Amino acid sequence: MRSLFYPLVFKRFARTVATGRDLALYQPGKIRVDSHAVIEDEVAFNVKSEGAGITVGKGVHIGKFTILSCPGGEIIIDEGSVIGENCRLGSLLGLEIGKGCHIGRGSYIIGAAHAYERVDTPIMKQPLTCRGKTIIADEVRIGDGVTIRDGVTIQRGARIADGALVLGDVAENTVMQGVPAIPVEGI
C-alpha cells in the first residue's frame, strides 16, 4: 500500500525508497525523497509552514523514531548520509547536511530556541529565536547524543565525540569533544 500511496502525496517519492511502518507526515506535498533512501519505522516529517520543505537525497538512511521538524527554511540531507535512531533535526532558517555524513543515535540539531529574557513568562511562551542556518559539510561524523545549536557551520571531515555540545562553528577536519565542545588532538 505504501508504495502506491506515498508517490501520490509526496512532492517526489522515488520508486526505490524503502519505508518502515507508521510514518508521521505533515504536509507531505513539501517533501522529496530520492532513490534508494531508507526510512525506518515511526519517522516523523513535520513541515509546518509554506516556505519550508524537506529533501532526502539518494541513498540516505533515516533511523527509527527520528523527527525532522521544519517550522521554516528547508532541511536538506544530501546523498549517502546516515541519521541514527531517535534523532531530532530542526530547521527554522534552514539545515543542510552534506554528502556521506553520519549522525549518531539520540543526537539533536536544534533549529531554533526560545527567548528567556522575561522572568514573568514561561520560556515556552516566549518568542522563537534563531542564530541562522545550520550547515554540516560533507563527510562529517557526529557521535551519539550530540547537541548542535542553531546557526552553526561544521566544516568538511570534522568529528564530534559522543555527548558533545556544539555551540559554535567547527573547522575542517577538527575533532571536538566536551560540554561545551572544544578541539582535541584525537578521540
HELIX and SHEET records of a PDB file:
HELIX    1   1 ARG A    2  VAL A    9  1                                   8    
HELIX    2   2 PRO A   28  LYS A   30  5                                   3    
HELIX    3   3 ILE A  123  LYS A  125  5                                   3    
SHEET    1   A 7 ARG A  12  PHE A  13  0                                        
SHEET    2   A 7 ILE A  31  VAL A  33  1                                        
SHEET    3   A 7 GLY A  53  VAL A  56  1                                        
SHEET    4   A 7 GLU A  74  ILE A  77  1                                        
SHEET    5   A 7 LEU A  95  ILE A  97  1                                        
SHEET    6   A 7 THR A 134  ILE A 136  1                                        
SHEET    7   A 7 THR A 153  ILE A 154  1                                        
SHEET    1   B 9 ALA A  18  THR A  19  0                                        
SHEET    2   B 9 VAL A  38  ILE A  39  1                                        
SHEET    3   B 9 HIS A  61  ILE A  62  1                                        
SHEET    4   B 9 VAL A  82  ILE A  83  1                                        
SHEET    5   B 9 HIS A 102  ILE A 103  1                                        
SHEET    6   B 9 ARG A 141  ILE A 142  1                                        
SHEET    7   B 9 ARG A 159  ILE A 160  1                                        
SHEET    8   B 9 VAL A 175  GLN A 177  1                                        
SHEET    9   B 9 ILE A 182  VAL A 184 -1                                        
SHEET    1   C 7 ALA A  24  TYR A  26  0                                        
SHEET    2   C 7 ALA A  44  VAL A  47  1                                        
SHEET    3   C 7 ILE A  67  CYS A  70  1                                        
SHEET    4   C 7 ARG A  88  GLY A  90  1                                        
SHEET    5   C 7 TYR A 108  ILE A 109  1                                        
SHEET    6   C 7 THR A 147  ILE A 148  1                                        
SHEET    7   C 7 LEU A 165  VAL A 166  1                                        
SHEET    1   D 2 ALA A 113  HIS A 114  0                                        
SHEET    2   D 2 LEU A 128  THR A 129 -1                                        
END                                                                             
